[in-house]
Amino acid sequence: MKGKTKTLLAGLVLVPALAFVGCTPPATYSITTYSSNENYGYAHGGSTKKFTDGTQLTLSATKAPNKNSEFLCWVKDYNKVVSESDSFTLTASSATEGKYVAVFAEEELSSMMFASPVNIEYRVENVASLNYEISYANATSSTVYTTLSAGQKKADESIFNGDIVYLGNSTGLNEFYFKVKVNVTFTDSDATLTEELDYSEQTISLLSFDNNGNATISAETETGVTIAITLSKLNSTLFNK
């Protein structure tokens, strides 16, 4: 009888233990929120605690009391505009995990730490279309280039599409090298031309921008054509606000 009792007790202990074998806890993701400048506004909705996969959360940006600074956008991981609404909802996942910065317009553009490519010029006549790819590398920490922005330049339109260069913060400024590749077609022929430029002798940093918040680098290709890239600090005009 004692032997049977011991066997029964062992079984009771073993069954619950086996019940947990193979059970994988749900994935969790880090979603944190920050303000570009808390003198102008605040960011809400993120947390230092991780969110379970599938959790819906709303990120919101609010202006600081007695401040007139406009909310501009949400930037994810310091490199892409993901929303121009001061409040938006997302679902926790591997795709949405990251750092979200509520960017507010600065009273002085010299204090804005976020910039974006807004124009590329291929200075020659009779250009029908221009496809471009702009790559960059952090000159202070890496020589690995990644694509910053790509698309087609149309007439006098801006190429601004929410691709972000983060210039740094009070603890350290970033400095960037740039490369560009363009594919050009012309109005007076069926020919296409591909050209590449390395601007590594011209870096862009916070100190490169003028009083209007613009910075331009230019160089000449082997065919003698100048290609110029202009970046602008984020401001209400870019967002039609």
MIPA-68082 format. One line per 8 residues: number of its first residue (from 0); their letters; for each residue x negated, y, z negated of N, C-alpha, C, O. Coordinates in Angstrom, 3 decimals, m for minus. Last residue first. Layout:
! MIPA-68082
NUM	A	X Y Z X Y Z X Y Z X Y Z  ... .
! end
This chain:
! MIPA-68082
240	KNFLTSNL	m2.880 72.659 42.440 m2.151 73.088 41.244 m2.293 74.589 41.064 m1.751 75.151 40.112  m4.196 71.038 44.329 m3.060 71.887 44.733 m2.212 72.307 43.549 m0.984 72.317 43.625  m6.493 69.903 43.530 m5.265 69.137 43.250 m4.010 69.919 43.614 m2.898 69.525 43.259  m8.355 71.784 44.143 m8.502 70.458 44.750 m7.227 69.637 44.609 m6.918 68.790 45.448  m7.583 73.877 42.460 m7.384 73.996 43.905 m7.458 72.635 44.592 m6.699 72.369 45.524  m8.393 73.210 39.869 m6.969 73.111 40.204 m6.714 73.180 41.706 m5.736 72.607 42.188  m11.402 71.193 40.078 m10.680 72.417 39.746 m9.258 72.303 40.261 m8.951 71.384 41.019  m14.507 69.596 39.850 m13.054 69.471 39.825 m12.421 70.773 39.339 m12.840 71.365 38.344 .
232	KSLTIAIT	m17.065 70.919 41.953 m16.594 70.533 40.629 m15.078 70.497 40.641 m14.436 71.269 41.352  m17.898 69.574 45.141 m17.272 70.627 44.333 m16.923 70.074 42.965 m16.536 68.913 42.829  m20.424 69.041 47.586 m19.664 68.543 46.438 m19.094 69.737 45.685 m19.731 70.787 45.601  m21.195 68.614 50.982 m20.849 69.543 49.912 m20.031 68.835 48.846 m19.073 68.123 49.148  m23.725 67.825 53.242 m22.702 67.290 52.339 m22.459 68.311 51.240 m23.405 68.817 50.635  m24.735 68.054 56.612 m24.632 68.688 55.299 m23.486 68.079 54.510 m22.404 67.846 55.050  m26.982 67.348 59.101 m25.813 66.825 58.397 m25.823 67.405 56.991 m26.805 67.264 56.262  m28.240 68.585 62.130 m28.161 68.753 60.682 m26.863 68.163 60.143 m25.782 68.442 60.661 .
224	VGTETEAS	m30.083 66.923 64.639 m28.782 67.409 64.180 m28.776 67.492 62.654 m29.247 66.582 61.973  m32.321 65.697 65.702 m32.321 67.146 65.545 m31.010 67.753 65.103 m30.833 68.969 65.179  m32.491 63.028 65.711 m32.035 63.634 66.971 m31.933 65.146 66.863 m31.513 65.812 67.810  m33.133 62.435 63.144 m34.184 62.269 64.137 m33.797 62.879 65.477 m34.663 63.210 66.287  m31.445 65.065 61.215 m31.640 63.697 61.689 m32.770 63.650 62.711 m33.305 64.687 63.102  m32.005 67.168 58.448 m31.947 67.028 59.895 m32.245 65.586 60.289 m33.172 64.965 59.769  m29.868 68.008 55.673 m31.118 67.501 56.238 m30.910 67.291 57.732 m29.778 67.242 58.214  m28.469 69.391 52.684 m28.484 69.207 54.129 m29.851 68.720 54.568 m30.861 68.985 53.916 .
216	ITANGNND	m26.160 69.812 50.044 m27.460 69.319 50.484 m27.384 69.101 51.986 m26.352 68.676 52.504  m24.453 72.020 47.890 m24.608 71.477 49.242 m26.031 70.996 49.452 m26.990 71.677 49.089  m21.995 72.604 45.483 m23.398 72.261 45.713 m23.499 71.583 47.071 m22.724 70.677 47.375  m19.781 74.801 43.677 m20.136 74.012 44.858 m21.639 73.747 44.913 m22.446 74.555 44.453  m18.740 76.628 41.840 m18.634 75.201 41.561 m18.980 74.304 42.726 m18.529 73.160 42.776  m19.237 79.221 42.180 m17.939 78.753 42.672 m17.756 77.244 42.464 m16.745 76.668 42.865  m21.831 79.509 41.369 m20.776 80.063 40.504 m19.376 79.654 40.931 m18.435 79.729 40.141  m23.260 76.275 42.366 m23.210 77.737 42.300 m22.053 78.200 41.421 m21.373 77.382 40.802 .
208	FSLLSITQ	m25.119 73.463 41.136 m23.861 74.076 41.550 m23.886 75.597 41.387 m24.440 76.134 40.428  m27.362 72.262 40.100 m27.329 72.490 41.551 m26.130 73.317 41.998 m26.116 73.823 43.121  m27.231 71.576 37.468 m27.881 72.848 37.780 m27.829 73.192 39.267 m28.211 74.296 39.657  m26.204 69.030 37.441 m25.361 70.129 36.969 m25.922 71.480 37.402 m25.167 72.415 37.669  m27.654 67.820 40.536 m27.399 67.729 39.102 m26.494 68.891 38.722 m26.065 69.653 39.588  m29.021 66.191 43.285 m27.934 67.032 42.783 m27.736 66.746 41.305 m27.660 65.594 40.878  m32.158 66.324 45.088 m31.240 65.733 44.120 m30.150 66.730 43.740 m30.325 67.943 43.854  m33.830 65.834 47.796 m32.907 66.859 47.310 m31.918 66.201 46.351 m30.944 65.586 46.786 .
200	ESYDLEET	m35.218 63.711 48.610 m36.035 64.855 48.209 m35.167 65.998 47.683 m35.680 67.002 47.188  m33.274 61.963 49.446 m33.916 61.710 48.156 m34.838 62.834 47.701 m35.200 62.900 46.527  m31.454 61.771 51.508 m31.653 63.089 50.902 m32.439 62.982 49.588 m32.281 63.830 48.709  m31.514 60.173 54.506 m31.881 59.988 53.103 m32.208 61.368 52.535 m33.116 62.049 53.013  m29.183 59.299 57.041 m30.065 60.280 56.415 m30.307 59.930 54.949 m29.412 59.452 54.252  m28.327 57.935 60.203 m28.457 57.781 58.758 m29.461 58.792 58.231 m30.457 59.102 58.884  m25.975 57.600 62.873 m27.166 58.223 62.293 m27.143 58.058 60.774 m26.082 58.044 60.150  m24.693 56.499 65.887 m24.794 56.229 64.453 m26.093 56.819 63.930 m27.169 56.571 64.474 .
192	LTADSDTF	m22.494 57.438 68.420 m23.823 57.613 67.857 m23.775 57.331 66.364 m22.920 57.860 65.655  m20.951 56.602 71.536 m20.908 56.742 70.072 m22.339 56.810 69.561 m23.267 56.304 70.192  m19.550 57.769 74.625 m20.671 57.324 73.804 m20.374 57.488 72.312 m19.646 58.390 71.897  m17.826 58.722 76.396 m17.376 57.544 75.654 m18.448 57.054 74.685 m18.267 56.043 74.006  m17.593 62.355 76.283 m18.142 61.077 76.758 m17.576 59.939 75.920 m16.941 60.154 74.888  m16.600 64.650 75.151 m17.007 64.721 76.552 m17.655 63.443 77.069 m18.208 63.433 78.169  m16.090 64.242 72.481 m14.951 64.546 73.360 m15.323 64.481 74.837 m14.454 64.279 75.685  m17.670 61.463 70.767 m17.671 62.806 71.344 m16.512 62.986 72.322 m16.018 62.024 72.909 .
184	TVNVKVKF	m18.187 59.960 67.530 m17.743 59.887 68.929 m17.567 61.313 69.438 m17.345 62.244 68.664  m20.410 58.730 65.046 m19.808 59.882 65.734 m19.363 59.499 67.141 m20.078 58.798 67.856  m20.944 57.743 61.894 m20.690 57.189 63.216 m19.853 58.221 63.960 m18.735 58.542 63.557  m23.377 58.164 59.313 m22.241 58.665 60.094 m22.167 57.938 61.428 m23.186 57.568 62.012  m24.443 57.828 56.048 m24.412 57.181 57.358 m23.194 57.699 58.084 m22.091 57.681 57.537  m26.547 59.149 53.504 m25.310 59.210 54.292 m25.510 58.469 55.612 m26.590 58.484 56.203  m27.583 59.314 50.078 m27.805 58.866 51.449 m26.483 59.004 52.191 m25.417 58.978 51.575  m28.945 60.975 47.180 m27.864 60.677 48.122 m28.404 60.152 49.449 m29.507 60.489 49.879 .
176	YFENLGTS	m29.561 60.944 43.648 m30.048 60.881 45.012 m28.871 60.538 45.920 m27.916 59.892 45.491  m28.729 62.929 40.767 m28.404 61.908 41.765 m29.157 62.093 43.077 m29.364 63.209 43.553  m28.710 63.098 37.257 m29.279 63.638 38.490 m29.162 62.555 39.556 m29.460 61.391 39.290  m27.042 64.004 34.253 m27.343 63.047 35.312 m27.857 63.778 36.543 m27.484 64.918 36.820  m28.031 65.046 30.972 m27.475 65.336 32.287 m27.910 64.284 33.294 m29.010 63.738 33.202  m27.131 64.510 27.550 m27.998 64.233 28.692 m27.309 64.478 30.015 m26.131 64.156 30.172  m25.470 65.353 25.573 m26.626 64.550 25.169 m27.554 64.224 26.335 m28.653 63.712 26.123  m23.372 66.684 26.748 m24.293 67.461 25.924 m25.546 66.688 25.520 m26.563 67.286 25.167 .
168	NGLYVIDG	m23.264 64.942 29.932 m22.660 65.584 28.767 m23.735 66.277 27.934 m24.873 66.432 28.378  m22.742 64.395 33.499 m23.350 64.173 32.197 m22.609 64.857 31.069 m21.470 65.295 31.230  m21.555 64.347 35.967 m22.803 65.088 35.842 m23.455 64.965 34.476 m24.600 65.383 34.299  m20.189 61.939 37.951 m20.182 62.454 36.580 m21.548 63.062 36.281 m22.569 62.376 36.335  m18.393 62.046 40.841 m19.763 62.064 40.343 m19.708 62.684 38.955 m19.242 63.812 38.790  m15.660 60.242 42.257 m16.209 61.153 41.258 m17.701 60.926 40.998 m18.188 59.798 40.943  m13.107 60.386 44.612 m14.361 59.729 44.248 m15.191 60.705 43.410 m15.398 61.852 43.805  m10.829 61.674 45.534 m10.851 61.197 44.154 m12.085 60.415 43.754 m12.119 59.834 42.669 .
160	NFISEDAK	m11.133 62.645 48.042 m10.186 61.541 47.866 m10.287 60.915 46.476 m9.880 59.772 46.268  m12.054 65.191 50.181 m11.799 64.860 48.782 m10.760 63.749 48.693 m9.647 63.886 49.201  m12.675 66.165 52.590 m12.807 64.712 52.460 m12.564 64.281 51.012 m12.835 63.135 50.653  m10.580 68.672 54.093 m11.468 68.229 53.030 m11.550 66.707 53.037 m10.603 66.035 53.443  m10.424 69.500 57.591 m9.840 68.977 56.366 m10.926 68.564 55.364 m12.028 68.166 55.741  m11.067 70.404 60.081 m11.493 71.224 58.947 m10.943 70.727 57.624 m10.987 71.451 56.629  m11.306 67.260 61.546 m11.363 68.706 61.789 m11.871 69.458 60.568 m12.967 69.189 60.075  m11.725 64.686 59.389 m10.794 65.222 60.379 m10.877 66.743 60.415 m10.558 67.421 59.438 .
152	KQGASLTT	m13.762 61.989 58.742 m13.666 63.434 58.620 m12.785 63.953 59.748 m13.054 63.696 60.922  m12.918 58.981 57.224 m13.050 59.724 58.470 m12.854 61.207 58.215 m11.900 61.621 57.556  m14.900 57.257 54.732 m13.655 57.583 55.423 m13.923 58.279 56.735 m15.016 58.183 57.293  m16.194 56.990 51.413 m16.226 56.610 52.821 m14.880 56.944 53.454 m13.847 56.915 52.786  m18.330 57.393 48.588 m17.139 57.787 49.341 m17.299 57.379 50.793 m18.401 57.417 51.341  m20.326 55.875 47.308 m19.556 56.853 46.562 m18.251 57.154 47.279 m17.187 57.171 46.660  m21.906 52.801 47.160 m21.051 53.680 47.959 m20.241 54.594 47.053 m19.553 54.133 46.142  m25.116 52.866 45.566 m23.771 52.317 45.706 m22.929 53.307 46.495 m23.204 54.506 46.497 .
144	YVTSSTAN	m28.557 52.071 45.299 m27.516 52.936 45.853 m26.187 52.184 45.923 m26.144 51.011 46.294  m30.904 51.926 42.813 m29.907 51.123 43.536 m28.778 52.038 43.995 m28.128 52.696 43.184  m32.603 53.079 41.177 m32.857 53.338 42.595 m31.910 52.513 43.457 m32.085 52.411 44.671  m31.857 54.639 38.029 m31.694 53.557 38.998 m32.073 54.005 40.404 m31.886 55.166 40.770  m32.147 56.815 36.280 m32.088 55.455 35.724 m32.051 54.339 36.755 m32.204 53.176 36.384  m32.238 59.279 37.453 m32.896 59.141 36.152 m32.913 57.706 35.635 m33.609 57.404 34.666  m30.768 59.205 39.764 m32.211 59.394 39.884 m32.944 59.179 38.570 m34.148 58.922 38.570  m28.381 57.028 40.622 m28.742 57.902 39.508 m30.262 58.014 39.471 m30.958 57.040 39.184 .
136	AYSIEYNL	m27.380 57.211 44.024 m28.052 56.486 42.946 m28.407 57.487 41.864 m28.697 58.649 42.148  m24.917 56.887 46.683 m25.725 57.619 45.713 m26.345 56.695 44.685 m25.908 55.561 44.493  m23.558 57.339 49.997 m24.029 56.498 48.899 m24.864 57.327 47.942 m25.446 58.341 48.327  m20.975 57.816 52.232 m21.921 58.498 51.355 m22.274 57.563 50.201 m21.389 57.057 49.511  m20.100 57.398 55.472 m20.257 56.637 54.233 m21.345 57.317 53.408 m22.499 57.387 53.831  m17.793 58.384 58.056 m18.939 58.585 57.179 m18.925 57.599 56.018 m17.888 57.051 55.645  m16.889 59.214 61.346 m16.714 58.313 60.215 m17.973 58.367 59.358 m19.087 58.391 59.881  m15.586 61.593 63.320 m16.769 61.329 62.517 m16.388 60.441 61.344 m15.652 60.863 60.453 .
128	SAVNEVRY	m14.622 62.490 66.661 m14.347 61.902 65.346 m15.662 61.607 64.640 m16.700 61.400 65.268  m15.561 64.333 68.546 m14.160 63.922 68.557 m13.763 63.331 67.209 m12.695 63.637 66.680  m17.625 67.068 68.932 m17.401 65.872 68.127 m15.911 65.541 68.117 m15.092 66.371 67.725  m18.536 69.356 70.302 m17.840 68.282 71.025 m17.708 66.982 70.244 m17.682 65.905 70.839  m21.663 70.357 68.688 m20.383 70.583 69.371 m19.826 69.277 69.952 m20.519 68.266 70.075  m22.895 69.802 65.377 m23.083 69.729 66.815 m21.705 69.879 67.459 m20.692 69.561 66.836  m23.404 69.043 62.419 m23.445 70.336 63.095 m23.862 70.220 64.557 m25.003 70.494 64.926  m21.289 67.619 60.484 m22.229 67.148 61.496 m22.323 68.270 62.510 m21.443 68.436 63.354 .
120	EINVPSAF	m20.496 67.903 57.135 m20.599 68.592 58.421 m21.676 67.940 59.271 m22.810 67.740 58.836  m18.181 67.146 54.695 m19.377 66.690 55.384 m19.373 67.330 56.761 m18.366 67.301 57.468  m16.731 67.869 51.503 m16.928 68.176 52.921 m18.216 67.533 53.431 m19.198 67.397 52.701  m16.448 66.972 48.946 m15.292 67.642 49.545 m15.483 67.927 51.029 m14.514 68.196 51.739  m17.288 64.747 46.361 m17.562 65.181 47.734 m16.301 65.807 48.337 m15.215 65.234 48.247  m16.927 66.066 43.008 m16.525 65.122 44.048 m16.954 65.637 45.415 m16.985 66.850 45.623  m17.511 66.143 39.423 m17.549 66.713 40.769 m17.198 65.636 41.783 m17.174 64.448 41.463  m17.429 67.027 36.029 m16.963 66.096 37.054 m16.946 66.801 38.410 m16.433 67.913 38.535 .
112	MMSSLEEE	m17.997 68.901 34.117 m18.973 67.833 34.306 m18.565 66.814 35.363 m19.278 65.834 35.577  m17.790 72.351 33.711 m17.146 71.157 34.271 m18.191 70.110 34.623 m19.151 70.394 35.339  m19.125 74.648 33.016 m18.943 73.636 31.969 m18.303 72.352 32.482 m18.273 71.355 31.760  m19.040 76.323 35.153 m20.352 75.824 34.763 m20.253 74.721 33.716 m21.192 73.943 33.544  m16.480 77.270 35.290 m16.810 76.090 36.095 m18.168 75.500 35.727 m18.419 74.318 35.961  m14.751 78.141 32.466 m15.991 78.419 33.190 m16.386 77.165 33.958 m16.603 76.113 33.357  m12.442 76.866 31.756 m12.384 78.311 31.973 m13.608 78.770 32.749 m13.525 79.670 33.584  m11.687 73.754 33.341 m12.547 74.556 32.466 m12.378 76.043 32.778 m12.193 76.424 33.934 .
104	AFVAVYKG	m8.967 71.517 33.293 m9.694 72.590 33.969 m10.487 73.391 32.952 m10.017 73.667 31.848  m9.415 68.215 31.982 m8.755 69.515 31.926 m9.623 70.562 32.633 m10.851 70.503 32.580  m8.967 64.812 32.288 m9.801 65.950 32.692 m8.964 67.226 32.729 m7.945 67.302 33.414  m9.094 62.102 30.344 m8.149 63.143 30.742 m8.962 64.396 31.032 m9.572 64.972 30.131  m10.585 59.090 31.166 m10.843 60.459 30.708 m9.764 61.390 31.250 m9.543 61.462 32.459  m10.813 55.800 30.197 m9.980 56.769 30.909 m10.188 58.152 30.310 m9.997 58.363 29.112  m12.623 52.868 30.644 m12.556 54.139 29.929 m11.800 55.144 30.789 m12.109 55.318 31.968  m11.102 49.559 30.956 m12.079 50.610 31.175 m11.865 51.831 30.311 m11.053 51.839 29.386 .
96	ETASSATL	m8.973 47.372 32.761 m9.868 47.565 31.622 m10.863 48.681 31.926 m11.408 48.745 33.028  m7.567 46.845 35.023 m7.306 48.130 34.377 m8.201 48.377 33.161 m8.189 49.470 32.595  m8.417 44.325 35.818 m8.505 45.430 36.778 m8.337 46.788 36.112 m8.899 47.779 36.578  m7.849 42.671 33.731 m9.261 42.865 34.065 m9.438 44.051 35.012 m10.482 44.703 35.010  m5.230 44.443 31.974 m5.735 43.352 32.796 m7.213 43.606 33.050 m7.760 44.629 32.636  m2.356 46.049 30.849 m3.690 45.580 30.489 m4.082 44.357 31.323 m3.355 43.365 31.369  m0.752 48.283 32.964 m0.680 46.971 32.327 m2.080 46.457 32.078 m2.905 46.430 32.991  0.243 51.736 32.538 m0.538 50.673 33.159 m0.365 49.380 32.358 0.107 49.395 31.222 .
88	TFSDSESV	1.750 54.886 33.170 1.803 53.573 32.522 0.938 52.573 33.280 0.908 52.569 34.510  0.990 58.330 32.473 1.235 57.217 33.389 1.083 55.896 32.643 0.388 55.804 31.631  0.940 61.814 32.355 1.364 60.599 31.665 1.590 59.492 32.696 2.302 59.695 33.680  0.090 63.751 34.027 m0.423 63.815 32.653 m0.003 62.597 31.833 m0.527 62.371 30.742  m0.974 62.602 37.215 0.125 62.843 36.287 m0.427 62.861 34.864 m1.313 62.074 34.532  m2.870 61.754 38.847 m2.812 63.204 38.689 m1.666 63.602 37.771 m1.409 64.789 37.567  m5.011 58.925 38.500 m3.678 59.527 38.386 m3.817 61.036 38.245 m4.748 61.534 37.613  m7.574 58.189 39.047 m6.556 57.146 39.125 m5.142 57.693 38.968 m4.174 56.996 39.272 .
80	VKNYDKVW	m10.655 59.022 40.367 m9.373 59.578 39.931 m8.306 58.506 40.117 m8.146 57.971 41.214  m13.675 57.497 39.330 m12.531 57.487 40.257 m11.300 58.116 39.620 m10.939 57.796 38.487  m15.772 57.497 37.465 m16.101 57.462 38.890 m14.910 57.480 39.849 m15.108 57.478 41.064  m15.445 57.112 34.729 m16.264 58.251 35.168 m16.554 58.251 36.665 m17.482 58.930 37.107  m13.521 55.235 34.218 m14.930 54.832 34.198 m15.852 55.876 34.820 m16.906 55.550 35.366  m11.090 57.196 35.765 m11.417 55.895 35.170 m12.904 55.602 35.326 m13.467 55.708 36.415  m9.526 60.223 35.085 m10.662 59.591 35.762 m11.009 58.304 35.023 m11.200 58.310 33.806  m6.596 61.981 35.602 m7.232 60.925 34.818 m8.343 60.323 35.657 m8.126 59.954 36.811 .
72	CLFESNKN	m6.400 65.597 36.025 m6.295 64.199 36.458 m6.841 63.268 35.381 m7.451 63.696 34.401  m5.834 68.247 34.982 m6.135 67.989 36.387 m5.866 66.540 36.797 m5.188 66.286 37.793  m4.083 70.550 33.010 m4.502 69.161 33.142 m4.708 68.889 34.628 m3.865 69.252 35.448  m5.224 73.900 32.534 m4.393 72.930 33.246 m4.975 71.521 33.142 m6.190 71.328 33.180  m5.318 75.895 29.625 m6.038 75.073 30.583 m5.120 74.035 31.220 m4.338 73.376 30.534  m4.377 77.533 27.695 m3.693 77.569 28.977 m4.336 76.657 30.019 m3.925 76.659 31.180  m3.705 77.007 24.264 m4.643 76.951 25.382 m3.869 76.853 26.687 m2.843 76.178 26.771  m2.152 76.749 22.006 m2.601 78.094 22.383 m3.663 78.096 23.485 m4.423 79.054 23.626 .
64	PAKTASLT	m3.155 73.389 21.415 m2.315 74.543 21.067 m2.976 75.864 21.474 m4.179 76.061 21.308  m4.179 71.527 24.313 m4.439 71.987 22.948 m3.563 73.205 22.667 m3.261 73.973 23.581  m2.014 69.410 26.233 m2.841 70.599 26.089 m3.050 70.929 24.615 m2.195 70.642 23.777  m2.261 65.882 26.598 m1.540 67.065 26.105 m2.506 68.230 25.942 m3.664 68.051 25.563  m1.749 62.892 28.341 m2.655 64.011 28.077 m1.824 65.212 27.647 m0.803 65.521 28.261  m1.329 59.363 27.953 m0.785 60.720 28.085 m1.833 61.751 27.698 m2.686 61.509 26.843  m0.605 56.095 28.951 m1.643 57.068 28.645 m1.066 58.466 28.871 m0.393 58.711 29.873  1.157 53.364 27.791 1.263 54.655 28.463 0.146 55.575 27.994 m0.026 55.806 26.797 .
56	LQTGDTFK	1.052 49.850 28.453 0.779 51.004 27.610 0.823 52.271 28.443 0.560 52.252 29.645  1.851 46.443 28.274 2.069 47.723 28.946 1.771 48.857 27.974 2.189 48.824 26.817  m0.056 43.488 28.376 0.524 44.545 27.547 0.687 45.831 28.368 m0.236 46.249 29.068  m1.447 41.684 29.905 m0.038 41.896 30.219 0.634 42.975 29.393 1.775 43.345 29.671  m3.668 40.636 27.380 m3.342 40.595 28.811 m1.836 40.745 29.025 m1.041 40.031 28.413  m3.852 42.783 24.558 m3.614 41.449 25.125 m3.200 41.571 26.588 m2.478 42.491 26.973  m6.384 45.177 23.970 m4.992 44.896 24.308 m4.885 43.509 24.946 m5.719 43.119 25.763  m8.593 45.936 21.205 m8.320 45.431 22.543 m6.847 45.090 22.720 m6.151 44.759 21.760 .
48	KTSGGHAY	m9.094 49.062 19.525 m8.705 47.655 19.498 m8.353 47.200 20.905 m7.868 47.994 21.711  m9.357 51.658 20.120 m10.616 50.935 19.921 m10.357 49.439 19.800 m11.276 48.633 19.950  m7.090 52.680 22.718 m7.378 52.242 21.360 m8.753 51.599 21.305 m9.252 51.069 22.298  m4.935 55.043 24.448 m5.938 53.996 24.369 m6.189 53.615 22.928 m5.571 54.165 22.017  m3.140 57.106 23.892 m2.659 55.851 24.470 m3.652 54.725 24.443 m3.260 53.558 24.416  m4.285 60.433 24.807 m3.623 59.480 23.913 m3.319 58.181 24.661 m3.249 58.155 25.890  m6.342 63.305 24.732 m5.950 62.083 25.435 m5.389 61.087 24.437 m5.940 60.910 23.351  m6.033 66.916 24.779 m6.274 65.628 24.123 m5.780 64.473 24.997 m4.928 64.642 25.869 .
40	GYNENSSY	m7.651 70.132 25.527 m6.580 69.141 25.497 m7.025 67.811 24.941 m8.204 67.587 24.666  m9.604 72.078 25.087 m8.514 72.357 26.020 m7.375 71.347 25.954 m6.240 71.681 26.296  m11.430 71.138 23.384 m11.042 72.535 23.190 m9.816 72.868 24.032 m9.082 73.812 23.737  m12.064 68.650 24.289 m10.989 68.746 23.289 m10.669 70.177 22.887 m9.730 70.407 22.125  m12.628 67.696 27.415 m12.988 68.805 26.533 m11.851 69.012 25.539 m10.784 69.499 25.913  m11.860 65.308 28.428 m13.066 65.912 29.004 m13.554 67.061 28.135 m14.746 67.370 28.115  m10.908 62.807 26.087 m10.643 64.112 26.712 m11.943 64.645 27.284 m13.008 64.457 26.697  m10.224 59.297 26.423 m11.044 60.418 25.979 m10.563 61.697 26.665 m9.893 61.650 27.697 .
32	TTISYTAP	m9.346 55.931 25.655 m9.019 57.233 26.245 m9.858 58.327 25.598 m10.159 58.291 24.405  m9.737 52.465 26.585 m9.973 53.601 25.693 m9.708 54.908 26.424 m9.828 54.989 27.647  m9.220 49.226 26.579 m8.719 50.403 27.291 m8.812 51.580 26.326 m8.046 51.668 25.366  m10.329 45.968 26.844 m10.597 47.257 26.212 m10.103 48.393 27.101 m10.524 48.507 28.252  m8.332 43.012 26.584 m9.073 43.996 27.372 m9.199 45.313 26.620 m8.310 45.715 25.870  m8.050 39.443 26.265 m7.839 40.802 25.764 m8.756 41.761 26.509 m9.816 41.374 27.001  m6.314 36.400 27.019 m7.410 37.343 27.260 m7.055 38.719 26.692 m5.884 39.099 26.653  m4.982 34.176 24.530 m4.820 35.073 25.681 m5.992 36.038 25.794 m6.584 36.440 24.792 .
24	PTCGVFAL	m6.724 31.149 23.624 m6.096 32.416 23.256 m5.987 33.332 24.475 m6.831 33.261 25.368  m5.928 27.922 24.634 m6.820 29.055 24.862 m6.119 30.342 24.474 m5.015 30.603 24.953  m5.749 24.769 23.387 m5.008 26.029 23.391 m5.981 27.193 23.516 m6.776 27.433 22.607  m7.318 22.525 23.115 m6.917 22.919 24.457 m6.104 24.184 24.520 m5.788 24.645 25.617  m6.042 21.660 19.973 m7.051 21.359 20.975 m6.530 21.750 22.355 m5.426 21.358 22.734  m3.948 21.949 18.291 m4.631 23.180 18.678 m5.718 22.953 19.721 m6.256 23.904 20.288  m3.080 19.419 17.772 m2.124 20.331 18.416 m2.808 21.584 18.923 m2.332 22.221 19.864  m5.013 18.184 16.301 m4.959 17.903 17.736 m4.057 18.869 18.476 m4.244 19.113 19.668 .
16	APVLVLGA	m4.277 19.161 13.791 m5.566 19.539 14.361 m5.570 19.328 15.863 m6.059 20.170 16.616  m1.805 17.952 13.338 m1.863 19.405 13.523 m3.170 19.843 14.160 m3.193 20.772 14.967  m2.830 15.171 13.299 m1.848 15.638 14.285 m1.862 17.154 14.452 m1.924 17.632 15.585  m4.550 14.857 11.082 m5.075 14.806 12.438 m4.117 15.399 13.463 m4.555 16.064 14.402  m2.985 14.868 8.790 m4.022 15.903 8.950 m4.458 15.996 10.397 m4.710 17.092 10.898  m1.400 12.650 9.250 m0.755 13.958 9.067 m1.743 15.108 9.238 m1.401 16.172 9.754  m3.330 10.637 9.315 m2.569 10.962 10.526 m1.914 12.313 10.439 m1.866 13.051 11.423  m4.122 10.613 6.680 m5.103 10.953 7.714 m4.407 11.349 9.003 m4.833 12.272 9.697 .
8	LLTKTKGK	m1.765 9.725 5.508 m2.262 11.078 5.204 m3.267 11.542 6.257 m3.266 12.701 6.670  m1.655 7.127 6.572 m0.579 8.073 6.842 m1.043 9.505 6.613 m0.757 10.393 7.415  m3.937 5.959 5.447 m3.811 6.055 6.910 m2.770 7.089 7.298 m2.971 7.848 8.247  m3.298 6.058 2.746 m4.451 6.808 3.240 m4.367 7.008 4.748 m4.682 8.080 5.264  m1.104 4.324 2.724 m0.921 5.731 2.336 m2.060 6.590 2.866 m1.843 7.694 3.367  m2.265 1.906 3.416 m1.283 2.502 4.331 m1.083 3.982 4.037 m0.916 4.794 4.946  m3.846 1.502 1.131 m4.471 1.628 2.444 m3.547 2.279 3.447 m3.979 3.112 4.244  m1.949 1.217 m0.841 m2.835 2.371 m0.886 m3.502 2.593 0.463 m3.699 3.732 0.888 .
0	M	m0.831 m1.209 0.000 0.000 0.000 0.000 m0.859 1.250 0.000 m0.579 2.215 0.712 .
! end
